[in-house]
Amino acid sequence: MTAVAETRPAVAEARPATVAEARPAALAGRTELGRITVADSVVTKIAAQAAAENPDAGSAAARMLGYAVPGAGHLGMRDTNLDALPKTTVQVDGSKAYVNLEIAVRWTASVAEVTGQVRRHVRERVRELAGLEVDEVHIVVAGLATDITPPPRVR
């Protein structure tokens, strides 16, 4: 008499999925508590303030047909002012932000250096305060601030 071994097809044991397997990959703006959305207007204010924190950059005068409007501040329009916030627009797409700035640069300051500093600082502040990566900071230098009174000298 020969013994016949019973063969059964291998069946995978059902096991509960671990927490790490059950949770989808981490998405930007999502936490275990829900979803976080930062409005474009909030990021716009953060970017404008970050740009204005540079002492050699500020708000450029309003332009019409490519020319600065002299005395725009008296008409209630934006005037060249290194203490004011520059014209800023932002588009937020998920976890990325795209920033457009229109600034004035103080006369005798290097435009390339000032725009580089502004670009780096805006990226850092938006990342720090809003948690968004800034893919692009498009800067238009719309004017040079030549008639701005220098800060008082300390004697």
C-alpha positions in Angstrom: 0.0 0.0 0.0 1.4 3.4 -1.0 0.7 6.5 0.9 -0.7 9.3 -1.2 0.2 12.8 0.0 -2.6 15.3 -0.1 -1.7 18.5 -1.9 -3.7 21.6 -1.5 -3.1 24.8 -3.4 -1.3 27.4 -1.4 -3.7 30.0 -0.1 -2.3 33.3 1.0 -3.3 34.1 4.5 -5.5 37.1 4.8 -3.8 39.7 7.1 -4.9 43.2 8.0 -3.1 46.0 6.2 -0.8 48.0 8.3 -1.4 51.7 8.8 1.4 52.7 6.5 0.0 50.4 3.7 -3.6 51.6 4.1 -2.7 55.3 4.0 -2.1 56.8 0.5 1.2 58.6 -0.2 1.4 61.9 1.6 0.1 64.7 -0.6 1.0 68.3 -0.2 -1.5 70.1 1.9 -3.0 66.9 3.3 -2.6 65.7 6.9 -4.3 62.9 8.9 -6.8 65.6 10.0 -7.8 66.8 6.6 -6.7 69.1 3.8 -5.0 72.5 4.1 -5.5 75.1 1.4 -3.7 78.5 1.4 -5.6 81.1 -0.6 -3.9 83.1 -3.4 -4.6 86.4 -1.6 -2.7 85.2 1.5 0.4 84.1 -0.5 0.2 87.4 -2.4 0.4 89.4 0.9 3.3 87.2 2.1 5.2 87.6 -1.2 4.7 91.4 -1.3 5.8 91.8 2.3 8.9 89.7 1.7 9.8 91.7 -1.3 9.4 95.0 0.6 11.7 93.7 3.4 14.7 94.5 1.0 15.7 98.1 1.7 16.6 98.6 -2.0 13.3 97.4 -3.4 9.8 98.7 -3.1 6.7 99.9 -5.0 7.0 101.3 -8.5 4.8 104.1 -9.8 1.7 103.3 -11.8 2.4 103.1 -15.5 0.1 104.1 -18.4 1.1 103.3 -22.0 4.6 102.4 -20.8 5.2 105.7 -19.0 5.3 106.3 -15.3 2.4 108.6 -14.1 4.1 111.5 -12.2 2.3 112.5 -9.0 0.3 109.2 -9.0 0.4 109.2 -5.2 -1.7 112.4 -5.1 -4.3 110.8 -7.4 -4.7 107.8 -5.1 -2.6 105.6 -7.4 0.5 103.7 -6.5 3.6 105.9 -6.4 7.3 105.0 -6.3 8.0 104.3 -2.7 10.7 102.0 -1.3 8.7 101.7 1.9 5.5 100.5 0.2 4.5 97.0 -0.9 5.1 96.3 -4.6 2.4 95.2 -7.0 2.2 91.5 -6.6 0.1 88.7 -8.1 0.3 85.0 -7.2 -1.1 81.8 -8.6 -1.3 78.8 -6.3 -1.5 75.4 -8.0 -1.6 72.6 -5.3 1.6 72.8 -3.4 3.3 75.2 -5.9 3.2 79.0 -6.2 4.0 81.3 -9.1 4.8 84.9 -8.1 4.9 88.0 -10.2 6.3 91.2 -8.8 6.6 94.7 -10.2 9.2 96.6 -8.2 11.3 99.8 -8.1 15.0 99.6 -7.3 16.9 102.3 -5.5 19.3 104.2 -7.8 22.9 103.1 -7.6 22.0 99.6 -6.3 22.7 96.8 -8.7 19.5 95.6 -10.3 20.7 92.1 -10.7 21.8 91.8 -7.1 18.6 93.3 -5.7 16.3 91.1 -7.9 18.3 88.0 -6.9 18.0 88.9 -3.2 14.3 89.6 -3.6 13.7 86.3 -5.5 15.6 84.2 -2.8 13.8 86.0 0.1 10.3 85.6 -1.4 10.9 81.9 -2.0 12.2 81.4 1.6 9.3 83.4 3.2 6.5 81.7 1.2 8.0 78.3 2.0 8.4 79.1 5.7 5.0 80.8 6.2 2.6 79.1 3.7 4.4 75.7 3.2 4.4 76.2 -0.5 7.3 75.7 -3.0 7.7 78.7 -5.2 8.5 77.5 -8.7 8.9 80.8 -10.3 9.4 84.4 -9.2 8.9 86.7 -12.2 10.2 90.2 -11.4 9.7 93.3 -13.5 11.8 96.3 -12.5 9.4 99.1 -13.5 11.4 102.0 -12.2 14.4 103.4 -10.4 13.9 105.3 -7.2 16.0 108.4 -7.7 14.2 111.1 -5.8 13.8 109.1 -2.6 15.3 110.9 0.4 18.0 108.8 2.1 17.4 107.8 5.7 18.8 110.2 8.2 22.4 109.8 9.2 23.3 109.1 12.8 25.9 111.5 14.2 
